[in-house]
Amino acid sequence: SLVSADGMMTCFSRDGQYLGHTSGRWRFAAVGEHVMHRQVDAKTNPLLNFGLSKRNNVTSEINHWDMFPRGRLMIGQNYYGATLRDIARDTALVQLQTSGCGFRFNRDGTQLIAVTARGEVHRLPVSVAATADSIEVVIGPPNRVINSIPGMPGMFAIGDNDQLLAAPIFGTPQILNMASGQLQTKYQPRHIMAFWGDVSPSGRFVATGAFHGSNVQVHDAETGKLVQTFKSGSACPWFSPDERHLAIVELGQYSFVDTKTWKVVHEIQTTSRGIWPGGLAYTFDGKLIAIEDGTRIRLLESERFSTLAEFPLSADHVVESIRFTPDTGYLIVGGGDEKPTHVWNLNKIREQLQAMNLDWNHSAAVPPDQLDANKPLRL
């Protein structure tokens, strides 16, 4: 018989008496007594289904959040599906039953990109219509633009000019053109487990890091030529919005590299938890950075990397993603392993700090065409 369990990995004990599976953490049950989460018929239940779902587990254990560039909307994902929320009203708008599917908005907010567990890439157009009384956002219908990414789908990132950086877990990182559906650039040498990567805002560079890897690699996005290598362990690279810096996030360390000289200009030592690199997020204008440091999130200014504020987390909280809203009004920290998402209203916090002359005195540059937070939103 075939046992199918929700999670990333399953294995039997050597004596055959126990079955363990992981979905953020290991769970064990005696064989014959375990709970069957679901039975899957590959012919009648494809991994991608853009229908609505009311399953509770879609809204729990959100591992990754992505923000709509025009504000208010954010999409959260876990192993079971995704949920779209209106952060201004703190309400869930719709749930998507899309097992093993990842979602990202492109940089101008005109598309939502979905990559399925089978390696298919779908593009969903996003349009906004505002009236005097309400805002209507239309997402979809989905259009499959790439039939299959070679290798087991892992991380992906969206660049300008229809670039899609795909880093299969057991494959070669590559740039695909979503307009043509064709391979644009392949990189060598490959990472064995390329879990993380980013495309620079100009689309000129691609940086990739690996789980249990030995380096972070920066390549020319057009030619695939290796530009620079940085020694590291498990590491996640992030370009700053102005492309001045490449941040390399490792266990217990954040390194910031000048992209003109490719020299490390600043390092921050942190308290690490678990086996994953810490989280990081830039504000839209790149002037503020949020990083994970043990049981707290630290807010830094990006010029001198000094700490402006700290936000506490519970001792057992697992950080999966950190995001700012485009207007820098909210800070969102997604939690894995059945931990909740934390949301801080930075505007209200700063109002209290201003009264005590303790505000960090940062005037955020806001992206154009932000959705009005006072109008009802329909999806």
HELIX and SHEET records of a PDB file:
HELIX    1   1 ASN A   56  VAL A   58  5                                   3    
HELIX    2   2 LEU A  346  ALA A  355  1                                  10    
SHEET    1   A 3 MET A   9  PHE A  12  0                                        
SHEET    2   A 3 TYR A  18  THR A  22 -1                                        
SHEET    3   A 3 TRP A  26  ALA A  30 -1                                        
SHEET    1   B 4 HIS A  64  MET A  67  0                                        
SHEET    2   B 4 LEU A  73  GLN A  77 -1                                        
SHEET    3   B 4 ALA A  82  ASP A  86 -1                                        
SHEET    4   B 4 THR A  91  LEU A  96 -1                                        
SHEET    1   C 5 GLY A 102  PHE A 105  0                                        
SHEET    2   C 5 GLN A 111  VAL A 115 -1                                        
SHEET    3   C 5 VAL A 121  ALA A 130 -1                                        
SHEET    4   C 5 ILE A 135  ILE A 139 -1                                        
SHEET    5   C 5 LEU A 377  ARG A 378  1                                        
SHEET    1   D 4 GLY A 102  PHE A 105  0                                        
SHEET    2   D 4 GLN A 111  VAL A 115 -1                                        
SHEET    3   D 4 VAL A 121  ALA A 130 -1                                        
SHEET    4   D 4 ASN A 143  ILE A 146 -1                                        
SHEET    1   E 4 MET A 155  ILE A 158  0                                        
SHEET    2   E 4 GLN A 163  ALA A 167 -1                                        
SHEET    3   E 4 GLN A 174  ASN A 177 -1                                        
SHEET    4   E 4 GLN A 182  LYS A 186 -1                                        
SHEET    1   F 4 TRP A 196  VAL A 199  0                                        
SHEET    2   F 4 PHE A 205  GLY A 209 -1                                        
SHEET    3   F 4 ASN A 215  ASP A 220 -1                                        
SHEET    4   F 4 LEU A 226  LYS A 231 -1                                        
SHEET    1   G 4 ALA A 235  PHE A 239  0                                        
SHEET    2   G 4 HIS A 245  GLU A 250 -1                                        
SHEET    3   G 4 GLN A 253  ASP A 258 -1                                        
SHEET    4   G 4 LYS A 263  GLN A 269 -1                                        
SHEET    1   H 4 LEU A 280  TYR A 282  0                                        
SHEET    2   H 4 LEU A 288  GLU A 292 -1                                        
SHEET    3   H 4 ARG A 296  GLU A 301 -1                                        
SHEET    4   H 4 THR A 307  PRO A 312 -1                                        
SHEET    1   I 3 VAL A 319  PHE A 324  0                                        
SHEET    2   I 3 TYR A 330  GLY A 335 -1                                        
SHEET    3   I 3 HIS A 342  ASN A 345 -1                                        
END                                                                             
